């Protein structure tokens, strides 16, 4: 709690009004609305949150899976998603965009998106069964999959970009930190054996 309080202090939001995911590596989205504001809670079985409540922080947890942060500044709307391979396969980025459109009228063309630290395509080795699921669902494997014999490397950041662009988010509005959690010891990483979780947060304007 001390670390969370310091995190909130540095970023300048009220921890008591923040909402947190309790993730299940899927694509369920929960929307909060200023018409009936809520806060200070964890949302069970949810990998993405959205809000138009001014000053409310959305917080997700990560250790190789990617944080995706969404902002529609014109409507004062923010979103946050946790994207591992299961979430990406189920289109958590797509589901978040669609939820923001349904809840607040946000359009992908107006969205700014930040893809945070996660395991990179050089490091993320997956089984052929996992790789085949993505090829079957999304095709265009050259964008996000490198295969050499039985060695499949999955680039989730590239796949997230592809999904966002397919939904209409301009490529110029998508930014990625480029930090690999496995290669960079600043970050917790399941694959690298650095136990723990880091937080990602976005605050609605």
Phi and psi restraints in degrees (value plus and minus 20) as a CYANA .aco file:
   2 UNK   PHI     -83.0   -43.0
   2 UNK   PSI     -61.2   -21.2
   3 UNK   PHI     -85.6   -45.6
   3 UNK   PSI     -60.9   -20.9
   4 UNK   PHI     -84.3   -44.3
   4 UNK   PSI     -61.5   -21.5
   5 UNK   PHI     -84.0   -44.0
   5 UNK   PSI     -59.6   -19.6
   6 UNK   PHI     -87.5   -47.5
   6 UNK   PSI     -59.6   -19.6
   7 UNK   PHI     -78.7   -38.7
   7 UNK   PSI     -67.3   -27.3
   8 UNK   PHI     -84.9   -44.9
   8 UNK   PSI     -59.9   -19.9
   9 UNK   PHI     -83.2   -43.2
   9 UNK   PSI     -64.3   -24.3
  10 UNK   PHI     -85.9   -45.9
  10 UNK   PSI     -56.6   -16.6
  11 UNK   PHI    -107.8   -67.8
  11 UNK   PSI     -34.1     5.9
  12 UNK   PHI      61.2   101.2
  12 UNK   PSI      19.0    59.0
  13 UNK   PHI    -146.6  -106.6
  13 UNK   PSI     142.5   182.5
  14 UNK   PHI    -106.1   -66.1
  14 UNK   PSI      90.9   130.9
  15 UNK   PHI     -82.1   -42.1
  15 UNK   PSI     -49.4    -9.4
  16 UNK   PHI     -89.3   -49.3
  16 UNK   PSI     -36.4     3.6
  17 UNK   PHI    -124.9   -84.9
  17 UNK   PSI     -24.0    16.0
  18 UNK   PHI     -93.1   -53.1
  18 UNK   PSI     138.1   178.1
  19 UNK   PHI    -145.1  -105.1
  19 UNK   PSI     124.7   164.7
  20 UNK   PHI    -143.5  -103.5
  20 UNK   PSI     125.7   165.7
  21 UNK   PHI    -102.1   -62.1
  21 UNK   PSI     128.8   168.8
  22 UNK   PHI    -138.1   -98.1
  22 UNK   PSI      74.5   114.5
  23 UNK   PHI    -100.6   -60.6
  23 UNK   PSI     130.5   170.5
  24 UNK   PHI    -150.3  -110.3
  24 UNK   PSI      -4.4    35.6
  25 UNK   PHI      38.0    78.0
  25 UNK   PSI      28.6    68.6
  26 UNK   PHI    -152.4  -112.4
  26 UNK   PSI    -162.8  -122.8
  27 UNK   PHI    -162.0  -122.0
  27 UNK   PSI       6.7    46.7
  28 UNK   PHI     -98.9   -58.9
  28 UNK   PSI     117.0   157.0
  29 UNK   PHI    -139.4   -99.4
  29 UNK   PSI     117.6   157.6
  30 UNK   PHI    -138.9   -98.9
  30 UNK   PSI     107.5   147.5
  31 UNK   PHI    -124.0   -84.0
  31 UNK   PSI     112.7   152.7
  32 UNK   PHI    -125.6   -85.6
  32 UNK   PSI     123.9   163.9
  33 UNK   PHI    -151.6  -111.6
  33 UNK   PSI     123.3   163.3
  34 UNK   PHI     -89.3   -49.3
  34 UNK   PSI     -37.1     2.9
  35 UNK   PHI     -85.0   -45.0
  35 UNK   PSI     -48.5    -8.5
  36 UNK   PHI    -163.4  -123.4
  36 UNK   PSI      51.2    91.2
  37 UNK   PHI     -84.7   -44.7
  37 UNK   PSI     119.8   159.8
  38 UNK   PHI    -155.3  -115.3
  38 UNK   PSI     144.1   184.1
  39 UNK   PHI    -196.2  -156.2
  39 UNK   PSI    -199.6  -159.6
  40 UNK   PHI      42.4    82.4
  40 UNK   PSI      24.9    64.9
  41 UNK   PHI    -168.7  -128.7
  41 UNK   PSI     140.4   180.4
  42 UNK   PHI    -123.0   -83.0
  42 UNK   PSI     118.5   158.5
  43 UNK   PHI    -125.3   -85.3
  43 UNK   PSI      95.2   135.2
  44 UNK   PHI     -90.2   -50.2
  44 UNK   PSI     127.7   167.7
  45 UNK   PHI      31.1    71.1
  45 UNK   PSI      27.4    67.4
  46 UNK   PHI    -158.1  -118.1
  46 UNK   PSI     113.0   153.0
  47 UNK   PHI    -130.7   -90.7
  47 UNK   PSI     -18.5    21.5
  48 UNK   PHI    -171.5  -131.5
  48 UNK   PSI     125.3   165.3
  49 UNK   PHI    -151.5  -111.5
  49 UNK   PSI     129.5   169.5
  50 UNK   PHI    -157.2  -117.2
  50 UNK   PSI     135.9   175.9
  51 UNK   PHI    -177.8  -137.8
  51 UNK   PSI     131.2   171.2
  52 UNK   PHI    -142.1  -102.1
  52 UNK   PSI      -0.8    39.2
  53 UNK   PHI    -103.1   -63.1
  53 UNK   PSI      94.5   134.5
  54 UNK   PHI     -77.0   -37.0
  54 UNK   PSI     111.5   151.5
  55 UNK   PHI      62.1   102.1
  55 UNK   PSI     -22.9    17.1
  56 UNK   PHI    -101.3   -61.3
  56 UNK   PSI     113.8   153.8
  57 UNK   PHI    -117.5   -77.5
  57 UNK   PSI     119.1   159.1
  58 UNK   PHI    -127.8   -87.8
  58 UNK   PSI     110.7   150.7
  59 UNK   PHI    -150.7  -110.7
  59 UNK   PSI     111.7   151.7
  60 UNK   PHI    -144.2  -104.2
  60 UNK   PSI     142.7   182.7
  61 UNK   PHI    -136.5   -96.5
  61 UNK   PSI     124.5   164.5
  62 UNK   PHI    -169.1  -129.1
  62 UNK   PSI     130.8   170.8
  63 UNK   PHI    -169.9  -129.9
  63 UNK   PSI     -15.7    24.3
  64 UNK   PHI    -199.0  -159.0
  64 UNK   PSI     -50.3   -10.3
  65 UNK   PHI     -88.7   -48.7
  65 UNK   PSI     131.3   171.3
  66 UNK   PHI    -107.6   -67.6
  66 UNK   PSI     117.7   157.7
  67 UNK   PHI    -102.5   -62.5
  67 UNK   PSI     117.5   157.5
  68 UNK   PHI    -142.9  -102.9
  68 UNK   PSI     102.2   142.2
  69 UNK   PHI    -133.3   -93.3
  69 UNK   PSI     110.8   150.8
  70 UNK   PHI    -136.9   -96.9
  70 UNK   PSI     121.5   161.5
  71 UNK   PHI    -161.9  -121.9
  71 UNK   PSI     104.8   144.8
  72 UNK   PHI    -131.5   -91.5
  72 UNK   PSI      69.9   109.9
  73 UNK   PHI     -84.4   -44.4
  73 UNK   PSI     -48.4    -8.4
  74 UNK   PHI     -87.7   -47.7
  74 UNK   PSI     -46.1    -6.1
  75 UNK   PHI    -132.6   -92.6
  75 UNK   PSI     -18.7    21.3
  76 UNK   PHI      47.5    87.5
  76 UNK   PSI      17.8    57.8
  77 UNK   PHI    -136.6   -96.6
  77 UNK   PSI     118.8   158.8
  78 UNK   PHI    -150.2  -110.2
  78 UNK   PSI     136.0   176.0
  79 UNK   PHI    -164.9  -124.9
  79 UNK   PSI     135.1   175.1
  80 UNK   PHI    -164.5  -124.5
  80 UNK   PSI     116.3   156.3
  81 UNK   PHI    -155.8  -115.8
  81 UNK   PSI     131.1   171.1
  82 UNK   PHI    -128.5   -88.5
  82 UNK   PSI     101.8   141.8
  83 UNK   PHI    -148.7  -108.7
  83 UNK   PSI      78.6   118.6
  84 UNK   PHI    -117.2   -77.2
  84 UNK   PSI    -187.5  -147.5
  85 UNK   PHI     -87.5   -47.5
  85 UNK   PSI     -56.7   -16.7
  86 UNK   PHI     -88.1   -48.1
  86 UNK   PSI     -62.5   -22.5
  87 UNK   PHI     -82.8   -42.8
  87 UNK   PSI     -61.3   -21.3
  88 UNK   PHI     -85.5   -45.5
  88 UNK   PSI     -61.2   -21.2
  89 UNK   PHI     -80.2   -40.2
  89 UNK   PSI     -57.9   -17.9
  90 UNK   PHI    -108.4   -68.4
  90 UNK   PSI     -17.1    22.9
  91 UNK   PHI      53.3    93.3
  91 UNK   PSI      27.0    67.0
  92 UNK   PHI     -81.9   -41.9
  92 UNK   PSI     -54.7   -14.7
  93 UNK   PHI     -85.6   -45.6
  93 UNK   PSI     -61.3   -21.3
  94 UNK   PHI     -84.5   -44.5
  94 UNK   PSI     -65.6   -25.6
  95 UNK   PHI     -83.3   -43.3
  95 UNK   PSI     -55.6   -15.6
  96 UNK   PHI     -86.9   -46.9
  96 UNK   PSI     -65.1   -25.1
  97 UNK   PHI     -79.0   -39.0
  97 UNK   PSI     -64.6   -24.6
  98 UNK   PHI     -86.7   -46.7
  98 UNK   PSI     -57.6   -17.6
  99 UNK   PHI     -85.1   -45.1
  99 UNK   PSI     -58.2   -18.2
 100 UNK   PHI     -87.9   -47.9
 100 UNK   PSI     -54.7   -14.7
 101 UNK   PHI     -88.1   -48.1
 101 UNK   PSI     -65.6   -25.6
 102 UNK   PHI     -88.0   -48.0
 102 UNK   PSI     -59.3   -19.3
 103 UNK   PHI    -100.6   -60.6
 103 UNK   PSI     -54.2   -14.2
 104 UNK   PHI    -151.2  -111.2
 104 UNK   PSI     -24.2    15.8
 105 UNK   PHI      60.6   100.6
 105 UNK   PSI      -6.8    33.2
 106 UNK   PHI     -88.4   -48.4
 106 UNK   PSI     122.5   162.5
 107 UNK   PHI    -129.9   -89.9
 107 UNK   PSI     127.8   167.8
 108 UNK   PHI     -77.8   -37.8
 108 UNK   PSI     -53.7   -13.7
 109 UNK   PHI     -83.6   -43.6
 109 UNK   PSI     -44.3    -4.3
 110 UNK   PHI    -114.4   -74.4
 110 UNK   PSI     -19.8    20.2
 111 UNK   PHI    -108.3   -68.3
 111 UNK   PSI     121.2   161.2
 112 UNK   PHI    -130.0   -90.0
 112 UNK   PSI     116.6   156.6
 113 UNK   PHI    -152.1  -112.1
 113 UNK   PSI     114.4   154.4
 114 UNK   PHI    -135.3   -95.3
 114 UNK   PSI     106.5   146.5
 115 UNK   PHI    -120.3   -80.3
 115 UNK   PSI      97.2   137.2
 116 UNK   PHI    -105.6   -65.6
 116 UNK   PSI    -183.5  -143.5
 117 UNK   PHI     -86.9   -46.9
 117 UNK   PSI     123.6   163.6
 118 UNK   PHI    -188.1  -148.1
 118 UNK   PSI     155.4   195.4
 119 UNK   PHI     -91.0   -51.0
 119 UNK   PSI     110.6   150.6
 120 UNK   PHI    -104.7   -64.7
 120 UNK   PSI     150.3   190.3
 121 UNK   PHI     -88.5   -48.5
 121 UNK   PSI     -38.3     1.7
 122 UNK   PHI     -94.0   -54.0
 122 UNK   PSI     -51.9   -11.9
 123 UNK   PHI    -120.1   -80.1
 123 UNK   PSI     -42.6    -2.6
 124 UNK   PHI    -108.4   -68.4
 124 UNK   PSI      69.8   109.8
 125 UNK   PHI    -105.6   -65.6
 125 UNK   PSI     111.7   151.7
 126 UNK   PHI    -149.5  -109.5
 126 UNK   PSI     143.1   183.1
 127 UNK   PHI     -94.0   -54.0
 127 UNK   PSI     139.0   179.0
 128 UNK   PHI     -81.2   -41.2
 128 UNK   PSI     -53.0   -13.0
 129 UNK   PHI     -83.3   -43.3
 129 UNK   PSI     -59.0   -19.0
 130 UNK   PHI     -89.0   -49.0
 130 UNK   PSI     -65.9   -25.9
 131 UNK   PHI     -78.2   -38.2
 131 UNK   PSI     -61.9   -21.9
 132 UNK   PHI     -84.1   -44.1
 132 UNK   PSI     -52.6   -12.6
 133 UNK   PHI     -81.5   -41.5
 133 UNK   PSI     -61.2   -21.2
 134 UNK   PHI     -90.5   -50.5
 134 UNK   PSI     -61.6   -21.6
 135 UNK   PHI     -82.3   -42.3
 135 UNK   PSI     -61.5   -21.5
 136 UNK   PHI     -84.4   -44.4
 136 UNK   PSI     -58.9   -18.9
 137 UNK   PHI    -106.1   -66.1
 137 UNK   PSI     -58.4   -18.4
 138 UNK   PHI    -136.3   -96.3
 138 UNK   PSI     -35.0     5.0
 139 UNK   PHI      38.4    78.4
 139 UNK   PSI    -179.0  -139.0
 140 UNK   PHI      24.6    64.6
 140 UNK   PSI      24.8    64.8
 141 UNK   PHI     -81.9   -41.9
 141 UNK   PSI     -41.0    -1.0
 142 UNK   PHI     -83.6   -43.6
 142 UNK   PSI     -39.9     0.1
 143 UNK   PHI     -95.4   -55.4
 143 UNK   PSI     -47.6    -7.6
 144 UNK   PHI    -163.0  -123.0
 144 UNK   PSI     -16.1    23.9
 145 UNK   PHI    -156.1  -116.1
 145 UNK   PSI     110.2   150.2
 146 UNK   PHI    -137.0   -97.0
 146 UNK   PSI     105.4   145.4
 147 UNK   PHI    -144.3  -104.3
 147 UNK   PSI     105.8   145.8
 148 UNK   PHI    -153.2  -113.2
 148 UNK   PSI      85.9   125.9
 149 UNK   PHI      41.9    81.9
 149 UNK   PSI    -141.4  -101.4
 150 UNK   PHI    -117.5   -77.5
 150 UNK   PSI     -11.2    28.8
 151 UNK   PHI    -119.2   -79.2
 151 UNK   PSI      84.8   124.8
 152 UNK   PHI    -126.4   -86.4
 152 UNK   PSI     108.0   148.0
 153 UNK   PHI    -136.1   -96.1
 153 UNK   PSI     104.1   144.1
 154 UNK   PHI    -125.1   -85.1
 154 UNK   PSI     105.1   145.1
 155 UNK   PHI    -121.2   -81.2
 155 UNK   PSI      72.8   112.8
 156 UNK   PHI     -87.6   -47.6
 156 UNK   PSI     -54.6   -14.6
 157 UNK   PHI     -79.9   -39.9
 157 UNK   PSI     -64.7   -24.7
 158 UNK   PHI     -84.8   -44.8
 158 UNK   PSI     -57.8   -17.8
 159 UNK   PHI     -86.6   -46.6
 159 UNK   PSI     -62.0   -22.0
 160 UNK   PHI     -79.5   -39.5
 160 UNK   PSI     -63.9   -23.9
 161 UNK   PHI     -77.3   -37.3
 161 UNK   PSI     -65.3   -25.3
 162 UNK   PHI     -80.3   -40.3
 162 UNK   PSI     -65.8   -25.8
 163 UNK   PHI     -83.0   -43.0
 163 UNK   PSI     -64.1   -24.1
 164 UNK   PHI     -82.9   -42.9
 164 UNK   PSI     -64.3   -24.3
 165 UNK   PHI     -84.4   -44.4
 165 UNK   PSI     -59.7   -19.7
 166 UNK   PHI     -81.4   -41.4
 166 UNK   PSI     -50.7   -10.7
 167 UNK   PHI    -103.5   -63.5
 167 UNK   PSI     -27.5    12.5
 168 UNK   PHI      88.7   128.7
 168 UNK   PSI     -16.0    24.0
 169 UNK   PHI     -94.2   -54.2
 169 UNK   PSI     104.7   144.7
 170 UNK   PHI     -80.8   -40.8
 170 UNK   PSI     119.8   159.8
 171 UNK   PHI     -79.5   -39.5
 171 UNK   PSI     -50.7   -10.7
 172 UNK   PHI     -90.4   -50.4
 172 UNK   PSI     -34.1     5.9
 173 UNK   PHI    -118.0   -78.0
 173 UNK   PSI     -15.2    24.8
 174 UNK   PHI    -129.3   -89.3
 174 UNK   PSI     101.5   141.5
 175 UNK   PHI    -139.8   -99.8
 175 UNK   PSI     122.0   162.0
 176 UNK   PHI    -146.7  -106.7
 176 UNK   PSI     121.1   161.1
 177 UNK   PHI     -88.8   -48.8
 177 UNK   PSI     -52.1   -12.1
 178 UNK   PHI      58.1    98.1
 178 UNK   PSI     -13.7    26.3
 179 UNK   PHI    -105.5   -65.5
 179 UNK   PSI     108.7   148.7
 180 UNK   PHI    -115.5   -75.5
 180 UNK   PSI     103.4   143.4
 181 UNK   PHI     -88.7   -48.7
 181 UNK   PSI     -45.9    -5.9
 182 UNK   PHI     -98.9   -58.9
 182 UNK   PSI     -58.8   -18.8
 183 UNK   PHI    -101.4   -61.4
 183 UNK   PSI     -50.0   -10.0
 184 UNK   PHI    -122.9   -82.9
 184 UNK   PSI      92.4   132.4
 185 UNK   PHI     -91.1   -51.1
 185 UNK   PSI     -23.2    16.8
 186 UNK   PHI     -87.8   -47.8
 186 UNK   PSI     -39.7     0.3
 187 UNK   PHI    -131.6   -91.6
 187 UNK   PSI     127.2   167.2
 188 UNK   PHI     -85.7   -45.7
 188 UNK   PSI     125.2   165.2
 189 UNK   PHI    -171.1  -131.1
 189 UNK   PSI     102.5   142.5
 190 UNK   PHI     -84.6   -44.6
 190 UNK   PSI     -65.9   -25.9
 191 UNK   PHI     -86.2   -46.2
 191 UNK   PSI     -52.3   -12.3
 192 UNK   PHI    -109.8   -69.8
 192 UNK   PSI     -22.1    17.9
 193 UNK   PHI      57.4    97.4
 193 UNK   PSI       0.3    40.3
 194 UNK   PHI    -118.3   -78.3
 194 UNK   PSI      74.0   114.0
 195 UNK   PHI     -89.1   -49.1
 195 UNK   PSI     121.3   161.3
 196 UNK   PHI     116.3   156.3
 196 UNK   PSI    -198.9  -158.9
 197 UNK   PHI    -157.8  -117.8
 197 UNK   PSI     117.5   157.5
 198 UNK   PHI    -121.2   -81.2
 198 UNK   PSI     137.6   177.6
 199 UNK   PHI    -122.2   -82.2
 199 UNK   PSI     125.5   165.5
 200 UNK   PHI    -140.6  -100.6
 200 UNK   PSI     119.6   159.6
 201 UNK   PHI    -160.1  -120.1
 201 UNK   PSI     127.9   167.9
 202 UNK   PHI    -157.3  -117.3
 202 UNK   PSI     122.4   162.4
 203 UNK   PHI    -134.4   -94.4
 203 UNK   PSI     108.5   148.5
 204 UNK   PHI     -85.2   -45.2
 204 UNK   PSI     115.9   155.9
